[in-house]
Amino acid sequence: MKLARRILVITLCVIILYGIGYGWRAAPILTAYGAKIMCSCAFVGGRDARSIHDYELKRFPVSLGTYRLHLDDSSATGSILGLARNKAIYRKGLGCTLVNEISEDELRNQRIRVAKSPPINADTIPWPLGDKIPETLPEGVDMKRLERAVSAAFASTGTKDLRNTRAILVVYRGQLIAERYADGFDRHSRHLGWSMTKSIMNALVGILVKQGKLQLEDPAPVPFWQEDDRKAITLNHLMQASSGLQWVEDYGGPSDATSMLFRKKDAGLFAAHHPLEFTPGTVFEYSSGTTNIIAWIIRQTVGDEDYYQFPVRELFNRIGAHSMILEVDAGGTFVGSSFSYATARDWARFGLLYLNDGVVAGERILPEGWVRYSTTPAPASGGVYGAQFWLNAGPPGNPRARTMPNVPEDTYSADGFAGQNVFIIPSRDLVVVKLSESRGDYLDDNHFLADIIAALP
């Protein structure tokens, strides 16, 4: 009996110690997440603190923290019972950055020449480069049916605020035919893209390939990889999430992904220092780490003098996406896996770039064949992933088993984890933007898209 009691006590002690250790590692990630979200949603997204608390920071376990917005120095802080303090600061043109592994003074004193968009009146410029929308609609569109499909995306499911759809846009044959926003949002509101940012990295790599500065099949230009087995990793392996690098993409607690995003100064370098686990090209492993390595490679290729102007000049301004912004880590590199903001219309413009094979207003922005490459299933992915885009192709030889069986198999998308999507359907000349902040009650994209398609001729 004494032995059993002793074993029970020891077991309880181990469990308690494990819980304390886990909490000690998890708490700083929670407060960093909260501080970052509070900062970005306020200073980049233009929202007030109460709205951010109610819709982004109220769910457990993030709700364990206390988060404050500081207008005096354009920052936000997070803590749990005064401990695990974290701070994110806003800098114009760069968005919000967590103060990680660097002092706040060092971060604020970084000399970065940010891009400036030219002053324009978008209302005087025809869509898609501007916001002057034609009043006539393409023939044959069943507007009542389309409105029902869009309205259903905003309908309450009986579980308060879990779906949280914020914007739906439908662009058919190049024309904006449906647009709706939740209360508190409009066409000027910037929305967090989360992992849709990965698809922006695809575009930037494509531009550099077009300029002859990067080659997909060359060894990834990470100098210290050339000293070991990682020298076999190509840029293409990174683009197709099949680098073979050891990585844990888990957002339920401390992991490679959460440490990289919320605890590290240099996201890309943190990921790049992981060892090789599999032969490159043989295993598909969705990884925010490899995308941040891509963002780091873009920086090394372009150089610091032009790095921050490059996406604005070569991509955003050329497609009319003047609200689009890429946020940086404390080391000054774009967090290419996760941190971008743009209006719903600008996300639609990004989708149109790909729908039109990389051409906007007669100007080729992406190299010829780039969209085909981006939407060709990665060999190791089982038909679900191309190059930083999700696919609906289905397993090789079995398209009926695709993710969305009621939607054309040529559908592909930029996806964010909380219900953010830019769906591109070439066979229907269609782009659909859905921006949400879902908390588990995700919209059924298969039926949502099928209902929209059913309203088209």
N, C-alpha and C positions, 0 to 999 in steps of 0.2 A: 504493500500500500504506500509506504514511504517512497519507494522507488518510482511508482507511478506518479505520485504527487510531485516528486522532484523533476521528472521528465516533463510534466505539464507546466511547471513553473519555468523550466528552461525554454520550452517551446514558446510560451507566452512572451518571455523576455526577447527571444529571437525575433518574434513577430513584431513586437513593439519597436525594437531597435531597427528592424528593416523599415518599418513605417516611418520612423523618425528620419532615417537616412534618405528614404525616397522623398519625403516631404522637403527635406533640406535641399535636395537637388531639383525638385519640381517647383518649389515656391518662386525662385528667381525667374524661371521661365514664364510662369503665370503672370507675374507683375510686369515683366518686360513686354509680354504680349499685350497686356492691358494698357500700359503706357504708350506703346507704339500705336495701337488702334485708336486710343483717345486722341493722340497728337495728329495722326494722319486724317482721321475722319473730320476733325475740327478744322485744321489749318489747310488741308488739301481738299477735303470734301465739302467744307463750308457748313458744317452742322454744329448744333449746340451740344453742350456737355450732357444735358438731360437725355436727349435723344440717343446719344451714343451709349450712355449707361443702360437705357431701357432696352435697346435692341442688339447691341454688340457685347456688353459686359455683364449682363444680368444672369447668364447661365452658369451653372456650376461646372467646374471649380473656379472659373475666372472670377465669379462673384465673391469669392473669399477675400479678394483684394480690395483696397481703397484706391481709387484713381481720381486724380485732380488735373484740371486744365489750368495752365498759368498763362494768362494773356500778356503779362508784363514782359516775359522773356520768350514768348512763343514756344512753350514746352508743355509736356505732360509728365506726370509722375505716377508710379504705382508702388504699393507696399502691402504687406500683410501684417497687421498689428505692429506697424512701425518697422518691421524687418523686411529683408529681401527687397530693398529699395531699388527702383530702376527709373531711368529718366530718358525721354526721347525729346529731341529738339527739332524745331522746324527751321529750314533755310529755304528761302525763295529759289525756285528752280530745281531744288533737290529733294523737296518733300521733307519727311521726318526720318530721323536717324537715331537709333538707340546709342546711348553713351556706353559702349562696350570696349573693355580692354584699352581704354584711352581716357584721358581727362576731358572734362567738358570744355575747358579752355582750349586744349589742343584741337578738339573737334570744331569749335566755333572759329578758331583762327586758321583753319585750312583755307588755302587760297585756291578757289575753284572758279574758273570762268564759265558761268552757266550760259546757256543759249537764251536768246530773246526772240520771241516770235514777232513778225512784223505786225503793226497795227492794221486790223482789217475790220470791215463791217460784214459779218457773215450773212446777214439778212439780205444783202444786195448781190450775193454771189450764188449762182444756181447750184442746187444739189447735184453731185455729192461734195464738191469742194466747198460749198457754202450751205446756207440754210434756207435759201429761196426754193421752196417746194412747189412743184407744179400742182395746180388745182385739179386737173383731170387725172383720172385713174386708168390703168391698163384695162383693156376690154375684157369682159368675162369674169371679173372678180366678184364673188358673192360677198358683198361687204357685211351683210347681216350675219352670215355664217362666220366670217372672219372675226367680227366683233365679239361673237359668242366665244370663240376659241381663245381670244385674248383675255376677255373678262374672266374666263374660267381659271386662268393662271393667277388671278388675284383673289379668287373666292376663298372664303374661310372654310377650313376643313373641320372646324369645331375644336381644334387645339390652338389656343390663342397664340398668334404671332409666330408660329413655328415655320411656316412656309416663307412668309415675309418677302414676297415678290415686290420689287421696287420699280422695275421698268421692263417693258416689252416693246420691241420694234420689229416690224416686218418690212423687208425691202424686196420687192418683186420686180424683175426686169429692170433693175437699177433704180426703181422709184420707191420712195418711202410711202407705204400704203396704210400702215397702222402704227400707232405710237401711243402708249399709255404709261402713266406714272402713278405710283402710290402717293398718298398724301405726304407732303413734306419734301417731295422730289419733283424736279422738272427737267427740261431739256438742257439746262445749264449745270445740273448737279453732276459732280464727278463721282464715279463708283470704283471701288477697289476691284481689281481684276483677279487677285490671288494668282492661281497658276495659269490664267490666260496670258500672264506675262511671259511665260515660256514661249508662246507663239510669236510674241514680239521679238524675242531673241532669234527665232528662226528667220524673221525678216531681215534683221541686222546682219546675220551671217550671210544670208543670200545676197545682200547688197555688197558685202566685202568679197564674196565669190565673184560677183559680176565685175567688180573692180580689179580682180586678179590678185587680191591680197591674201586670200585664203583658198585652200583646196581641200575638198571633203576627204579624199583618200590619203592625204598626207598625215604623218604622225601628228597628233595633237601637240601644238607648240607650248608644252609645259617643260621648261628646261630640266628640272630634276627628275622627270619621268624617263629621260633618255639614259639614265644610269641603271635602270632595272627593267623588270618585265613589263612595266607600264608603258614602255616605249612602243609597244604594239598597239596601243589605243590610238585610233584615228579620230579626227573631228567627226566623221560620220558616225562612229560608235557613240560618241557623246550625244549627237543630235538624235539618235535613235534609241537612247536610254538603254544601251547594251554595252557599256564600257567595261563591265566586269569588276568594277571597283566595289569593295565592301561598303555597304550602306544600309542603314535602317531608316525607312521613310514611315515614321509612326508619329502621329500627333496626339496620342493619348497620354503622353507623359514625356520624361526626358528621353531623348533619342538623338541620333545624328542630325535629323532634320530640324528638330526644335532647338537644339544647341546651336546649330549653324545660324538659324534665323534670329534667335533672341539672346544669344550669349556671346557670339564671336564678332570680332572686329572685321575680319576678312572672310566672308562667306565662301568665296570661290577657293581661296587657298586652304581653308579648313577642309573642304571636300577633296581637294586635289592631293592632300597628304594621306588620304586613306589608301590602304594596300589593295592589291589586286586579289580578288577572290575567285573569279571565273575567267576563262579565256575570252578576250574581247570578241563581241559579236555573237556569242553563243547563248547568252541568257538575257532576257528582257527584265529589267528591274527599274520601274518608274522611280526617278530620283531627282529631287530638287537640287541635290548636290552637283550632279553633272551639268545641270543648266547654269548653275552659278560658276562652274568652271568655264563654261562657254562665255559668260559675261566677262570673266577675267581675261579670257583669250581675246575677246573683242577689244578690251582696254589695251592690252599689250600690242595688238595689231594697229590700232588707230593712234595710240599715244595720248598722254594726258592732256596735251594742248588742245586736242580736238575731240576727246572722248565724250564730253558732255554736250557739245554742239552736234556731234555726228548723228544721233538718232532724230534730233529735231529737224536738222537741215535735210538729211537724206531720206527720212521716212515720214515723220509726223506732218511737217508742213506740206510735203508733196501730195499727201492724200487728204489734206484739209483737216487733220486731227489735231487742232491747235490746243486742245485741253489736255492731251495725253502727256503724262509725266512718269518717268522712271525714278524711283527712290533709290538711294545709295546706302551702303553699309558704312560703318565708321572708318573703314579704310578708303572710302571714296569710289567703290565699285558698285555698279548697278546690281541690285538684288534681283537678278533676272528670272529667278524661279517664282517670285511671289508678289513683289511690291510695285504695282503700277496702278495709276488712276486715270480715268477718262470719262467723258460724258457717254451716255448711251448712243448718241449719234456718232460719236467718234469711234466707238467700238464697232458700229455698223460700217463705218468707212473702212476700218481695218479689214472687216470681212469681205467687203467689196473688192479690195485689193487682190485677195486670193481668188474670189469668184471670177474676176476678170483676168486671171493668169498673170498677175503681177503688173498690170497696166492700169493707169488712172489717167483719164482725160487724154488718151493717146500717147502718154509718156510711159515707157517701160521703166519700172522701178526695180523689180526683181528679175533675175536673169531668165532667159527663155528656158523652159523645162523645170524651173525651180518648184512651181506648185505641184507638178507631177511627181517630182522627187519627194516633196514634203508629205504627199498623200499616198505614197506607195508603202504598203505595210512593211515595217521592219521585219527582217527574216525571223527574229526570235520572238516576235510579239503576238503571234497567233491571230494576226489580222486586226488588232485593236489599236495599234499605234503606228504612226509614221515617223516624221521628224519634228518633234515638239507639237504635234497635233494628234488628237484622238480620232480614230476612224470607225466607220460602221461597216467595214468590209466583211467581217465574220472570219472564221477560221479558213485556212486555205482549202478551196474546193467545196466549202459548205457555207455559202453566203446566207442561207436561211437561218443559220444559228447566230446571226449577227446580234449586236447589243440591242438595236432598235429595229425589230423585224417589220414594223409597219411603215418604216421610213426608207427611202432609197438607199441602196448600199454605197452609193458614191458620196453620201453625207460625211462630212468631217467637221471637227470643231475644236475651238480653243475653250478649255474648261477650267473653271475655278472651283475650289472644294466646297464652297457654300452655295452652290447653285448659280454660278456665273457662267454663261455660255455665249459664244458666237458660233452659231450653226451655219454651215455653208453647204448648199445643196445644188451643185452645178446642173444636174439634170432637170431641175425645176427653176433655174435662174433665180435662186432664192437665198437670202440671208436673213436669219432670225436671231435677234439679240434678246437674251433673257438675263436679267440682273437681279439677284436675290441675296438675302442673307439668311439662308435656311438653317434650321436647327434640328434637322433630322426628318422633317416632313417635306421631303423633296418632291417637286413636281414630277409627274410621270412624263418625261421628255418624249418618249415614244408616241404616246397618244396625243400629247400637246402638239407636236410637229405634224402628226398625221391629220389632226383637225384643221390646222392651218393650211396644209396642202390641199385638203378637200374643198377649201373655199376658193381655190385657184382654178383657172380653166385648164 
